[in-house]
Amino acid sequence: ITLNKNAIPGDPAKPSVTSGVRIGTAAVTTRGLGEAEMGKIAHCIALTARDFEGTQAEVHATVADICEKFPLYK
């Protein structure tokens, strides 16, 4: 997953002050993941942003499960 800082349309802040992130999902869809998995990934991102230390084990387990179901190579 590719992340980069981006301005949000309609944001009153200057474009040089990025207030959002862009999440590129080309690698995710190429690997075969769908909407359900993207929901899990979004949940992991939210958990990590809110409480990395407290949710690290849950996020790790979710990511490991997704990677096992959708391996890079068969």
C-alpha positions as CSV (number, residue, x, y, z in Angstrom):
1,I,0.0,0.0,0.0
2,T,1.4,3.4,-1.0
3,L,0.7,6.4,1.3
4,N,1.5,10.0,0.7
5,K,0.5,13.3,2.1
6,N,-2.1,15.3,0.1
7,A,-4.2,18.4,0.3
8,I,-7.9,17.8,0.8
9,P,-10.2,19.6,-1.8
10,G,-11.9,22.5,-0.2
11,D,-9.5,22.7,2.8
12,P,-9.0,26.3,3.7
13,A,-5.3,25.6,4.6
14,K,-2.6,26.4,2.1
15,P,-1.8,23.6,-0.4
16,S,1.7,23.4,1.2
17,V,0.1,22.4,4.5
18,T,-1.1,18.8,3.8
19,S,-4.1,17.8,5.9
20,G,-4.8,14.4,4.5
21,V,-3.3,11.2,3.1
22,R,-3.8,9.4,-0.2
23,I,-3.9,5.7,0.0
24,G,-2.9,4.0,-3.2
25,T,-4.3,0.5,-3.5
26,A,-3.0,-0.8,-6.9
27,A,-0.8,-3.4,-5.2
28,V,-3.7,-4.5,-3.0
29,T,-6.1,-5.1,-6.0
30,T,-3.3,-6.7,-8.0
31,R,-2.8,-9.2,-5.2
32,G,-6.5,-10.0,-5.4
33,L,-7.9,-8.3,-2.3
34,G,-11.4,-6.9,-2.5
35,E,-13.7,-4.6,-0.5
36,A,-13.9,-6.8,2.5
37,E,-10.1,-6.9,2.9
38,M,-9.9,-3.2,2.3
39,G,-12.3,-2.7,5.2
40,K,-10.0,-4.8,7.4
41,I,-7.0,-2.8,6.2
42,A,-8.8,0.5,6.9
43,H,-9.7,-0.8,10.4
44,C,-6.0,-1.6,11.0
45,I,-4.9,1.9,9.9
46,A,-7.4,3.4,12.3
47,L,-6.4,1.2,15.2
48,T,-2.7,2.1,14.6
49,A,-3.4,5.8,14.3
50,R,-5.3,5.8,17.6
51,D,-3.3,3.5,19.8
52,F,-0.3,1.8,18.1
53,E,1.1,0.2,21.3
54,G,-2.3,-1.1,22.5
55,T,-3.4,-2.6,19.2
56,Q,-0.2,-3.8,17.8
57,A,-0.9,-7.5,18.4
58,E,-4.4,-7.3,16.8
59,V,-3.1,-5.4,13.8
60,H,-0.2,-7.9,13.3
61,A,-2.6,-10.8,13.5
62,T,-5.0,-9.3,10.9
63,V,-2.2,-8.4,8.5
64,A,-0.7,-11.9,8.9
65,D,-4.1,-13.5,8.1
66,I,-4.6,-11.3,5.0
67,C,-1.1,-12.1,3.8
68,E,-1.7,-15.8,4.3
69,K,-4.9,-15.8,2.3
70,F,-3.5,-13.6,-0.5
71,P,0.2,-14.7,-0.9
72,L,2.5,-12.8,-3.3
73,Y,3.5,-16.1,-4.9
74,K,1.5,-19.4,-5.0
